[in-house]
Amino acid sequence: MNNNQSAEYQTGQAKAQAEEKASQLKDQASSAAQSAQESMQQAGQQMKEKAQDAAEAVKNATGTNS
């Protein structure tokens, strides 16, 4: 293998490694986004339940719950 072929090989190797690393980072970002979305959905559900409980408590306190 001459110097030119060696340089081309090393360039190809570096490109393949960079592409693999980019793919890994993309997967990690996607996973983090999915986790954040799930956390926000859970928080929203909890807030909704607390608001419903508070509304129910007000109805009970004022005697307007039928």
DSSP file (Angstrom, degrees, kcal/mol; ACC not computed):
  #  RESIDUE AA STRUCTURE BP1 BP2  ACC     N-H-->O    O-->H-N    N-H-->O    O-->H-N    TCO  KAPPA ALPHA  PHI   PSI    X-CA   Y-CA   Z-CA
    1    1 A M              0   0    0      0, 0.0     2,-0.1     0, 0.0     0, 0.0   0.000 360.0 360.0 360.0 125.6    0.0    0.0    0.0
    2    2 A N     >  -     0   0    0      1,-0.1     4,-2.5     4,-0.0     5,-0.2  -0.289 360.0 -95.2 -85.4 176.5    1.5    3.3   -1.0
    3    3 A N  H  > S+     0   0    0      1,-0.2     4,-2.4     2,-0.2     5,-0.2   0.871 123.7  51.9 -60.6 -39.0    1.2    6.6    0.9
    4    4 A N  H  > S+     0   0    0      2,-0.2     4,-2.2     1,-0.2    -1,-0.2   0.917 111.6  46.0 -65.5 -43.8   -1.7    7.8   -1.1
    5    5 A Q  H  > S+     0   0    0      2,-0.2     4,-2.6     1,-0.2    -2,-0.2   0.892 112.2  52.1 -65.4 -39.2   -3.7    4.6   -0.6
    6    6 A S  H  X S+     0   0    0     -4,-2.5     4,-2.6     2,-0.2    -2,-0.2   0.910 109.9  48.4 -63.8 -42.1   -2.8    4.6    3.1
    7    7 A A  H  X S+     0   0    0     -4,-2.4     4,-2.3     2,-0.2    -2,-0.2   0.903 112.0  49.3 -65.1 -40.8   -4.1    8.2    3.4
    8    8 A E  H  X S+     0   0    0     -4,-2.2     4,-2.4     2,-0.2    -2,-0.2   0.901 111.4  49.7 -64.6 -40.2   -7.3    7.3    1.5
    9    9 A Y  H  X S+     0   0    0     -4,-2.6     4,-2.6     2,-0.2    -2,-0.2   0.937 111.7  47.6 -62.8 -47.1   -7.8    4.3    3.8
   10   10 A Q  H  X S+     0   0    0     -4,-2.6     4,-2.5     1,-0.2    -2,-0.2   0.878 111.2  51.6 -63.7 -37.3   -7.3    6.4    6.9
   11   11 A T  H  X S+     0   0    0     -4,-2.3     4,-2.4     2,-0.2    -1,-0.2   0.917 110.5  48.6 -64.2 -43.2   -9.7    9.0    5.6
   12   12 A G  H  X S+     0   0    0     -4,-2.4     4,-2.4     2,-0.2    -2,-0.2   0.903 111.5  49.6 -62.7 -41.8  -12.3    6.4    5.0
   13   13 A Q  H  X S+     0   0    0     -4,-2.6     4,-2.4     2,-0.2    -2,-0.2   0.924 111.2  49.0 -62.8 -44.9  -11.8    5.0    8.5
   14   14 A A  H  X S+     0   0    0     -4,-2.5     4,-2.3     1,-0.2    -2,-0.2   0.894 111.4  50.1 -62.8 -40.4  -12.2    8.4   10.0
   15   15 A K  H  X S+     0   0    0     -4,-2.4     4,-2.5     2,-0.2    -1,-0.2   0.922 110.6  49.1 -64.3 -44.1  -15.3    9.1    8.0
   16   16 A A  H  X S+     0   0    0     -4,-2.4     4,-2.2     1,-0.2    -2,-0.2   0.902 112.1  48.6 -62.9 -41.1  -16.9    5.8    9.1
   17   17 A Q  H  X S+     0   0    0     -4,-2.4     4,-2.4     2,-0.2    -1,-0.2   0.900 111.3  50.0 -65.2 -40.6  -16.1    6.5   12.7
   18   18 A A  H  X S+     0   0    0     -4,-2.3     4,-2.5     2,-0.2    -2,-0.2   0.899 110.7  49.7 -64.9 -40.6  -17.5   10.0   12.5
   19   19 A E  H  X S+     0   0    0     -4,-2.5     4,-2.2     2,-0.2    -2,-0.2   0.900 111.2  49.2 -65.2 -40.4  -20.7    8.6   10.9
   20   20 A E  H  X S+     0   0    0     -4,-2.2     4,-2.3     2,-0.2    -2,-0.2   0.918 111.7  48.5 -64.4 -43.8  -21.0    6.0   13.6
   21   21 A K  H  X S+     0   0    0     -4,-2.4     4,-2.6     2,-0.2    -2,-0.2   0.909 110.8  51.2 -63.4 -41.9  -20.5    8.6   16.4
   22   22 A A  H  X S+     0   0    0     -4,-2.5     4,-2.3     1,-0.2    -1,-0.2   0.898 109.7  50.5 -61.7 -40.2  -23.1   10.8   14.7
   23   23 A S  H  X S+     0   0    0     -4,-2.2     4,-2.3     2,-0.2    -1,-0.2   0.908 110.4  49.1 -64.5 -41.8  -25.6    8.0   14.6
   24   24 A Q  H  X S+     0   0    0     -4,-2.3     4,-2.4     2,-0.2    -2,-0.2   0.920 111.6  48.7 -63.3 -43.6  -25.0    7.2   18.3
   25   25 A L  H  X S+     0   0    0     -4,-2.6     4,-2.5     2,-0.2    -2,-0.2   0.884 110.3  51.7 -64.6 -38.1  -25.5   10.9   19.2
   26   26 A K  H  X S+     0   0    0     -4,-2.3     4,-2.5     2,-0.2    -1,-0.2   0.921 110.4  48.7 -63.1 -44.0  -28.7   11.0   17.2
   27   27 A D  H  X S+     0   0    0     -4,-2.3     4,-2.3     1,-0.2    -2,-0.2   0.905 111.6  49.3 -62.9 -41.6  -30.0    7.9   19.0
   28   28 A Q  H  X S+     0   0    0     -4,-2.4     4,-2.4     2,-0.2    -2,-0.2   0.910 111.7  48.6 -64.4 -42.2  -29.1    9.4   22.4
   29   29 A A  H  X S+     0   0    0     -4,-2.5     4,-2.4     2,-0.2    -2,-0.2   0.899 111.4  50.0 -64.6 -40.7  -30.9   12.7   21.5
   30   30 A S  H  X S+     0   0    0     -4,-2.5     4,-2.4     2,-0.2    -2,-0.2   0.912 111.2  48.8 -63.6 -42.7  -33.9   10.8   20.3
   31   31 A S  H  X S+     0   0    0     -4,-2.3     4,-2.4     2,-0.2    -2,-0.2   0.906 111.3  49.6 -63.9 -42.4  -34.1    8.8   23.5
   32   32 A A  H  X S+     0   0    0     -4,-2.4     4,-2.4     2,-0.2    -2,-0.2   0.897 110.9  49.9 -64.1 -40.3  -33.7   11.9   25.6
   33   33 A A  H  X S+     0   0    0     -4,-2.4     4,-2.4     2,-0.2    -2,-0.2   0.911 110.8  49.3 -64.8 -42.2  -36.5   13.6   23.7
   34   34 A Q  H  X S+     0   0    0     -4,-2.4     4,-2.3     2,-0.2    -2,-0.2   0.915 111.6  49.2 -62.9 -43.1  -38.8   10.6   24.1
   35   35 A S  H  X S+     0   0    0     -4,-2.4     4,-2.3     1,-0.2    -2,-0.2   0.907 111.2  49.4 -63.2 -42.3  -38.0   10.5   27.9
   36   36 A A  H  X S+     0   0    0     -4,-2.4     4,-2.4     2,-0.2    -2,-0.2   0.904 110.0  51.4 -63.9 -41.1  -38.7   14.2   28.2
   37   37 A Q  H  X S+     0   0    0     -4,-2.4     4,-2.2     1,-0.2    -2,-0.2   0.921 110.6  48.1 -62.4 -43.7  -42.0   13.9   26.3
   38   38 A E  H  X S+     0   0    0     -4,-2.3     4,-2.2     1,-0.2    -1,-0.2   0.899 111.2  50.9 -64.3 -40.2  -43.1   11.0   28.6
   39   39 A S  H  X S+     0   0    0     -4,-2.3     4,-2.5     1,-0.2    -1,-0.2   0.907 110.4  49.2 -63.3 -41.8  -42.2   13.0   31.7
   40   40 A M  H  X S+     0   0    0     -4,-2.4     4,-2.6     2,-0.2    -2,-0.2   0.888 109.9  51.4 -66.4 -38.3  -44.2   16.0   30.5
   41   41 A Q  H  X S+     0   0    0     -4,-2.2     4,-2.3     2,-0.2    -1,-0.2   0.911 111.1  47.9 -64.3 -41.1  -47.2   13.8   29.8
   42   42 A Q  H  X S+     0   0    0     -4,-2.2     4,-2.3     2,-0.2    -2,-0.2   0.918 112.3  48.8 -65.2 -43.0  -47.0   12.4   33.3
   43   43 A A  H  X S+     0   0    0     -4,-2.5     4,-2.4     1,-0.2    -2,-0.2   0.910 111.1  50.4 -63.4 -42.0  -46.7   15.8   34.8
   44   44 A G  H  X S+     0   0    0     -4,-2.6     4,-2.3     1,-0.2    -1,-0.2   0.902 109.9  50.0 -62.4 -41.5  -49.6   17.1   32.8
   45   45 A Q  H  X S+     0   0    0     -4,-2.3     4,-2.4     2,-0.2    -1,-0.2   0.907 110.8  49.7 -63.7 -42.1  -51.8   14.1   33.9
   46   46 A Q  H  X S+     0   0    0     -4,-2.3     4,-2.4     2,-0.2    -2,-0.2   0.905 111.0  49.2 -64.2 -40.9  -50.9   14.7   37.5
   47   47 A M  H  X S+     0   0    0     -4,-2.4     4,-2.4     2,-0.2    -2,-0.2   0.904 110.4  51.1 -64.5 -40.3  -51.7   18.4   37.2
   48   48 A K  H  X S+     0   0    0     -4,-2.3     4,-2.3     1,-0.2    -2,-0.2   0.923 110.9  48.2 -62.0 -44.5  -55.1   17.6   35.6
   49   49 A E  H  X S+     0   0    0     -4,-2.4     4,-2.4     1,-0.2    -2,-0.2   0.897 111.6  49.4 -64.4 -40.8  -55.9   15.1   38.4
   50   50 A K  H  X S+     0   0    0     -4,-2.4     4,-2.5     2,-0.2    -1,-0.2   0.895 110.7  50.3 -65.8 -39.1  -55.0   17.7   41.1
   51   51 A A  H  X S+     0   0    0     -4,-2.4     4,-2.4     2,-0.2    -2,-0.2   0.901 111.1  48.8 -64.9 -40.3  -57.1   20.3   39.4
   52   52 A Q  H  X S+     0   0    0     -4,-2.3     4,-2.3     2,-0.2    -2,-0.2   0.908 111.8  49.2 -65.2 -41.1  -60.1   17.9   39.2
   53   53 A D  H  X S+     0   0    0     -4,-2.4     4,-2.3     2,-0.2    -2,-0.2   0.905 111.6  49.4 -63.2 -41.8  -59.6   17.1   42.9
   54   54 A A  H  X S+     0   0    0     -4,-2.5     4,-2.3     2,-0.2    -2,-0.2   0.910 110.9  49.2 -64.9 -42.2  -59.5   20.8   43.8
   55   55 A A  H  X S+     0   0    0     -4,-2.4     4,-2.3     1,-0.2    -1,-0.2   0.900 111.4  49.9 -63.5 -40.0  -62.6   21.5   41.8
   56   56 A E  H  X S+     0   0    0     -4,-2.3     4,-2.5     2,-0.2    -2,-0.2   0.896 109.2  51.9 -64.2 -40.5  -64.3   18.6   43.5
   57   57 A A  H  X S+     0   0    0     -4,-2.3     4,-2.6     2,-0.2    -2,-0.2   0.898 109.6  49.5 -63.8 -40.5  -63.2   19.9   47.0
   58   58 A V  H  X S+     0   0    0     -4,-2.3     4,-2.2     2,-0.2     6,-0.3   0.921 110.8  49.9 -64.6 -43.2  -64.7   23.3   46.2
   59   59 A K  H  X>S+     0   0    0     -4,-2.3     5,-1.8     1,-0.2     6,-1.0   0.919 112.9  46.7 -60.6 -42.9  -67.9   21.8   45.1
   60   60 A N  H  <5S+     0   0    0     -4,-2.5     3,-0.4     1,-0.2    -2,-0.2   0.904 112.4  50.1 -65.7 -40.6  -68.1   19.7   48.3
   61   61 A A  H  <5S+     0   0    0     -4,-2.6    -1,-0.2     1,-0.2    -2,-0.2   0.838 116.3  40.8 -67.9 -33.6  -67.2   22.7   50.4
   62   62 A T  H  <5S-     0   0    0     -4,-2.2    -1,-0.2    -5,-0.2    -2,-0.2   0.484 108.7-120.8 -95.7  -2.5  -69.9   24.9   48.8
   63   63 A G  T  <5S+     0   0    0     -4,-0.8    -3,-0.2    -3,-0.4    -4,-0.1   0.711  80.0 118.9  74.1  19.7  -72.6   22.2   48.7
   64   64 A T      < +     0   0    0     -5,-1.8     2,-0.6    -6,-0.3    -4,-0.2   0.336  38.0 110.7 -98.9   8.4  -72.9   22.5   44.9
   65   65 A N              0   0    0     -6,-1.0    -9,-0.0     1,-0.2     0, 0.0  -0.719 360.0 360.0 -84.2 119.4  -71.8   18.9   44.2
   66   66 A S              0   0    0     -2,-0.6    -1,-0.2     0, 0.0    -2,-0.0   0.447 360.0 360.0-108.8 360.0  -74.8   16.9   43.0
